[in-house]
Amino acid sequence: MEIQYCSLPAGSSARKTVSVDSIHNWNLSSLYVSAEDMDDFYAEYKDILHNGLYNNLREGVVDLLGINYYSEEKTRAIIAELHARRPKGYETFLAWLRENPYNNGFYVLGI
């Protein structure tokens, strides 16, 4: 699973943002979760990553098999949740979120 910065310009339409054509996998700046660790990741982060935007433009809990987009506004809320809950590995995720060079949120891209 890949956690990737959204490099689209701020203000891009929701449809474009979650389009498969807008996402380019295997970015060097991405974080990765191995298949063996996905269940643990889900258990630790499902309550924090609960409002991602899916490819069908609906929102819900992190989908480990699809596209999940979190806007800059949602990212700020996620940062606050990471501070409050401190799930396993949160320090790495938190530092990565703060380093976002695009300031347009991020994706969790399922397998």
C-alpha positions as CSV (number, residue, x, y, z in Angstrom):
1,M,0.0,0.0,0.0
2,E,1.3,3.5,-0.9
3,I,0.8,6.7,1.0
4,Q,1.4,9.5,-1.5
5,Y,1.4,13.2,-1.6
6,C,-1.3,14.8,-3.9
7,S,0.7,16.9,-6.4
8,L,-2.3,18.3,-8.1
9,P,-2.8,22.1,-7.8
10,A,-5.0,23.2,-4.8
11,G,-8.5,23.7,-6.0
12,S,-8.5,20.8,-8.4
13,S,-12.0,19.2,-8.8
14,A,-12.8,16.2,-6.5
15,R,-13.4,14.1,-9.6
16,K,-10.0,14.9,-11.0
17,T,-8.3,14.4,-7.7
18,V,-9.5,10.9,-7.2
19,S,-9.2,9.9,-10.9
20,V,-6.9,7.0,-11.6
21,D,-5.3,9.1,-14.3
22,S,-4.2,11.7,-11.7
23,I,-2.2,9.2,-9.7
24,H,1.3,7.9,-10.5
25,N,2.4,5.0,-8.3
26,W,5.8,4.3,-6.8
27,N,6.8,7.8,-6.0
28,L,10.2,8.1,-4.2
29,S,8.6,10.5,-1.6
30,S,5.8,8.0,-0.7
31,L,5.5,6.0,2.4
32,Y,4.8,2.3,2.0
33,V,3.0,-0.3,4.1
34,S,3.8,-4.0,3.2
35,A,1.1,-6.5,2.6
36,E,2.0,-8.3,5.8
37,D,1.4,-5.1,7.8
38,M,-1.8,-4.0,6.3
39,D,-4.1,-5.5,8.9
40,D,-2.1,-3.9,11.7
41,F,-2.1,-0.6,9.8
42,Y,-5.9,-0.8,9.5
43,A,-6.3,-1.6,13.2
44,E,-4.1,1.3,14.2
45,Y,-5.4,3.9,11.7
46,K,-9.0,3.2,10.7
47,D,-10.4,5.6,13.3
48,I,-8.0,8.3,12.2
49,L,-8.3,7.8,8.4
50,H,-12.1,7.6,8.6
51,N,-13.2,10.2,6.1
52,G,-11.2,9.6,2.9
53,L,-12.7,10.5,-0.5
54,Y,-13.0,7.4,-2.7
55,N,-12.9,7.2,-6.5
56,N,-16.7,7.1,-6.5
57,L,-16.8,10.5,-4.7
58,R,-18.1,9.0,-1.5
59,E,-16.3,9.2,1.8
60,G,-15.6,6.5,4.4
61,V,-13.1,4.6,6.4
62,V,-9.7,3.9,4.8
63,D,-10.2,1.4,1.9
64,L,-7.2,-0.9,1.7
65,L,-8.1,-1.9,-1.8
66,G,-8.8,1.5,-3.4
67,I,-8.1,5.2,-3.6
68,N,-8.5,7.4,-0.5
69,Y,-7.9,11.1,-0.7
70,Y,-7.5,13.4,2.3
71,S,-7.6,17.2,1.6
72,E,-5.3,19.7,3.3
73,E,-8.2,20.4,5.7
74,K,-8.6,16.8,6.5
75,T,-4.8,16.4,6.8
76,R,-4.8,19.1,9.6
77,A,-7.4,17.1,11.5
78,I,-5.4,13.8,11.0
79,I,-2.3,15.5,12.4
80,A,-4.3,16.5,15.5
81,E,-5.6,12.9,15.8
82,L,-2.1,11.5,15.5
83,H,-0.9,13.7,18.3
84,A,-3.9,12.7,20.5
85,R,-3.9,8.9,19.8
86,R,-0.2,8.2,19.1
87,P,-0.8,4.9,17.1
88,K,2.1,2.6,16.2
89,G,4.5,4.4,13.8
90,Y,2.8,7.7,14.1
91,E,6.0,9.7,14.3
92,T,7.1,8.7,10.8
93,F,3.6,9.4,9.4
94,L,3.4,12.7,11.2
95,A,6.8,13.9,10.0
96,W,5.9,12.9,6.4
97,L,2.6,14.7,6.5
98,R,4.3,17.9,7.7
99,E,6.9,17.7,4.9
100,N,4.3,17.8,2.1
101,P,5.7,20.1,-0.6
102,Y,2.4,20.4,-2.4
103,N,0.1,21.4,0.5
104,N,-2.8,19.6,-1.3
105,G,-3.4,16.7,1.0
106,F,-2.4,13.1,0.4
107,Y,-3.6,9.7,-0.8
108,V,-3.7,6.3,0.7
109,L,-3.6,4.0,-2.3
110,G,-4.7,0.4,-1.6
111,I,-3.3,-2.7,-3.3
